[in-house]
Every structure is written in C-alpha cells, then in structure tokens.
C-alpha cells in the first residue's frame, strides 16, 4: 500500500507539472497575442495618422503654390523637397510630411507639377505613407465637346459635353451634358419648325438624366491660346514654319522660298511619322470646289482644301524637339499620319494677313495608347475635313477652332460627286468650336437635294459620327492645351 501511495503521489506531481506547463504555454501565447495585437493596433493608428499627415503635406504645398504664383510659369524658386510639420494645438507635434515637387516643362514653361508627399507619424516613424497628386489647370481634354453656340447633336457622345448655347440632343450620352442657357430659340436649322422657345437642353437623347442647365459657362476668350507667346517658343526651341522658310530649334532648314502664307490656296502639309518625326511639305497648288459654310449658309463659297502640288522641305523629316514639342505654322496646315509623343500644332498668323485653317485630310492615329502620345491642333480660324477624305475616317486628337468652327462644309454632289457623302467619322479626343460644328448636312435644310431628291435621307458629309473623349489625356494633355479654368487644382490623387 505504501508503494502504491508513493507511485500515486508521483503521478500527481507529474500531472500538476504538465498542467502547469500547459497553462504557462497558453498564458504566454495569450500574452504574446495581446502584445502583438497592441503593436498591430499602434501600427494601424500610425499608418492612419501617416496618410492624413501626407495629405496635409499635399494641401500645404497646394497653398504654397497658390500663394507663390511666380513659381508657376517655369518652376523658378520652387522649394523641393520641403518638410512640413503637422501640429495638434492640444497634443503637440503629430508628425511630418516631406513634399517633393517636380515640374513638367515644355519650352521652359511649366505644364503641371507632380507632387509626392511622404507622411510619417512622430510616434511610429517606421510606418510612412506616400501620396501622389498632380497640380494643374483643368484642360479642354476633360471634355468631348466644348462649344460656344447653339447646336443640334444627332450622334452619340462619350464624355462630358458643354455648350454656352442651347442643345438639341438626339444622340446618346454617357456623361454630363451641360448648357449655359435656361431657354433658347430653336429654328428650323436646329429641328424646330416653326421657331419656338426650348429648354436649355431638349431632344430624344437617352441620357437625359445627365442633362443640366443652366450651368456655368466656359469663357472662350479666357481659354484662348496666346499665339504670340507660342510663336516665340517655336521660333527659338520648337519647329517654326514661317511663310518663306522652315526653322527647327532656331536653325533655318534649307534656303528661303516664295511665300505660302498670304492666301488660302497654299500652306504646309504635315505628315506625322511613328518614329517621332514629321515629313513637312510646302503646298504650292490646290484645286477649287464650291461649298456652303456654316457661318454663312446664304451663299456659295470656294474651298481650296485639296492638294494638287507640293514640295518636300529641305531637311525633312524633321525631328520634333522633345523639350519644346510645338509646331507653329504661319500659314494654312494639312494634317495626317501617326503621331508619336505629345505634340501641339498651331496654325495662326498674328500679323493679320490671313486667319489660317487646319485641314484634317486623312486618318490620324497614335503610335501608342498608353498616354505617352497625344495631339493638340489649334487653328486660328477653323478645323475642317475637306471634300476628299477616306470613306470611313478615323482621327485622334484635341481639335480647337479658336474663332471659326469644326466640321465639314456642305458639298453638293453636283460639284463634289460621290465624295460629297462619306460613311462614317470616328474621333477619339476633344472638339472645341467657337461657332456651330457640323459634320453632316441634310439636303432638306438647304431646300434642294441630289440623289435623294431632297428627302430626309439625303445628306452631305459623314452619315454617322462617333466622338469619344480621351480619358488619359484629360490629366496629361499635350503642351499648352487650352485650359478651361484659371485656377490650378490637385488631380490624379493616389497612394503609392
């Protein structure tokens, strides 16, 4: 019995030790878990503080740039990196944000500023958060259309659409459609017979839930391109096509020639190449065709938009300077080809001899669709499609008719033959037009017809039109793309 008692007492000791070990192990695990959860909670708190501190850094730097406007033209005087201390009036220092600002320059002028803010909480410096944003003016690239007149939109539109006049919207829209006016007088040219007062936006379009009027106007005069400034940039650092010579980065290419900038019958033909260069031709001869223009539908006019003779410029192909990707022509311009890089083309004459047009005579495509390629084409007068174009035409770019209109003139089949009617036009980008844009004309609107005998099915121009704005270029447009506001703002906010 004594032996049995001794063995029983030994087993009990072993069991007690085992349970004590298990208890100690469980207790240690629980305590460790509690401590780890505490560390995790503190880390979460620190990370949450860090992201707010980083945001405070971005907001401070936005304030700094807004109150130091001398920095904005070219980045001179920019303080970067800058350490911003974030303080709590009751709790003291919360942490700091280190803000780095990088300006994107073209021709020595700032296009936008990329900001990077690294926020760190003072209580846990090992958990930083980094926020990035772009500081820039809103550009016309954020819209599919910006118009300064009444309009009858019969085709589908993808992207924001704005007019400072009334809108007869019969096309489908998937984004906001805004008009400055609350009411307007709609006549037969806009689909109302007899003339009658209509709401700012009306029609058979399916996206009426996104219609809004009256809305704030977009002032065309305030977003006009400063031609004199851009001409100076092109003369010194870009490509300048003067009436009698061509210059690349200030160096004349070849000898001078007779002027092509004194009338509408001559100018320059630019063919974009996928290697980033351009073939530039001097247009020496064009053929005439009779048409009606939207700015004066009561009389016939003569267009000289079809090239019949041209000469390749000496030194062509020209390499577009990467630091100043501007082509400034002091004469009429014809465009086509495959764009590589971000390029801005200007057709303007500040001397007042002519108001040049830009002619989109063939397809325009991009070498890449990842945002590294883009085209802005600004005409002092109009951006037009000539009589002879592809039957199914496709163009990409931001097209600005600063004082005239975007579209295609009315060509009757008697003068234009089969070329007067085309099947389709697809545009990816933005249309900015001071006057009413028209790419399809109904013969009935002019009182007589052609093959269709003046029926509602008869037309001149592009039968179907599709416009889609370029979402990528909305936040990284080509240099000197017109802005819709005078104020800068933070866009493309994201965490790294």
Steps between C-alpha positions, in 0.01 A plus 500: 500500500785734580648435158168563330461828693850609403439424135162687511666806653765497227238488225320792657818707501558419134142592409528826693823584321347413162192714563716780632709485182192500281359791700828690471512431128142617449555803718817590311324458167209715612731768638707491181186526291380796706833674460506431126145629464605809690794551267271439199248749632771760557631433149151547355461823692843620384425410140166677517667806648773482237256512207324804650837665558597430138171652386568804716834532321328499160246759612773720646699487179191583298459806723870581455480491119176699495662774710831498314375545145844604378595132524229384260626633163823299496561352846758765595521535878345160565587367847532122471519285699319687776437368852165599643438446872145404596407618849199442724421813709430274800717196438815653356684372195321219316762438237649642180448486127784522251361645175689470172380706203606423142392739224437375148648760265446570132689781328613605849139545619339285770208288381423345841665399828515141627496491881614214723431525874651250746318519834643359824338497845734618777402206722582235239748617237536149358155514337510775230230552237559663159237693304539636149299763314524725197453876526370646174226703335196319365540469124261460209619138482257420784209545255384341179346829380531863608290734285413867504181481295163330466531146368298204374686187612375198309784257562604311813749658740728338760627747757392837642327736255458876549358787299461865588189491279195278477526127423263284294627161617384204293812289551572275797731630772667313786625806688391848601346726236489863611371822346555855619148613403166418659303560177581577137328556166513188287442551125477265203878456478490346847192284436216740597243615246359752569757660730423457867646543846660186640667403828878529518526129406224300331464217249467125464834410654495209744731653759264775615565419867846649451377825342550818703412865426561781557862424587808716538640606166848423372636835385662457160701821521665390825613166356624641170851403406756781511632468146777758543650313796486161328648648184799621703542155657490332158746748349761436766448139614233326288411477131401826335353498148526860389337607171836488319719258699501217754692503830581224749618621844584836347703361209374563147456184293614559142453823312206737491215465248202694375235565763229241571333705772324776311179318399279194550639313199844418643656390827670201659420129491617313814515120504563354846730199517499223760871560566426842649597700193292688244512526124433866419391615154451844354159501330536685171167421333142407593179435307179692551156366591177682575343461843281661762650592838311482829585860585320622186246257358347759268775490237741264329872530568814353347722259695864429423549195722618235249876490440609463136869596530751514785873494569679317782687749715879483516613310808174310531421279687531736795556370850262669742700639795397304809543801726274721286257284304330785315448541128394856421390577145437852379293355216224251435579142611399154375541213753514120482707201615600319819589718797780396736556696821295800605483773240317830463441650155405866463377665180482874557617830354535778754569753224137486389568410135287184524321291765635153417297179515614149588391235249466138618549339162564140602495263798693600813601226742725463806812286515410403858181510705656508846489877550850568365357616167263785428421777252354846553426696182396865538383703201465874515185455290350154426582128513351337189464176307546555127298352216739210435546289815478127582147358486536369855717760663667474841686775683647546848584828665380818668375735229441867575334748260579816692293750300331284235340157502575129497350272236446459128357747255195413289604343169222433251537192281481721193836654599647230722370183340509182709751662736228727635369211710710287736398205715647574843724716715648371826679746726673422827587821675345843539319751279515870592309728266418869531225476239250224429668169405349301211632177350175384336260714297144409403407611149155604617655768719626673184183450300622265232663163466699265286461124462238497772300781340513710815355229722582473870731206424718701265810657651843651447794425727542206737184293543596365845723679751638364827697710747679360807714716725849379586493423874877473530577835341254668736775498765811518281414700187747609231690823575302823524163332450240771580378506860136538603582668831753750629545313826723200566373196686621164631415208273606136463513459880626153587708309753830359387 
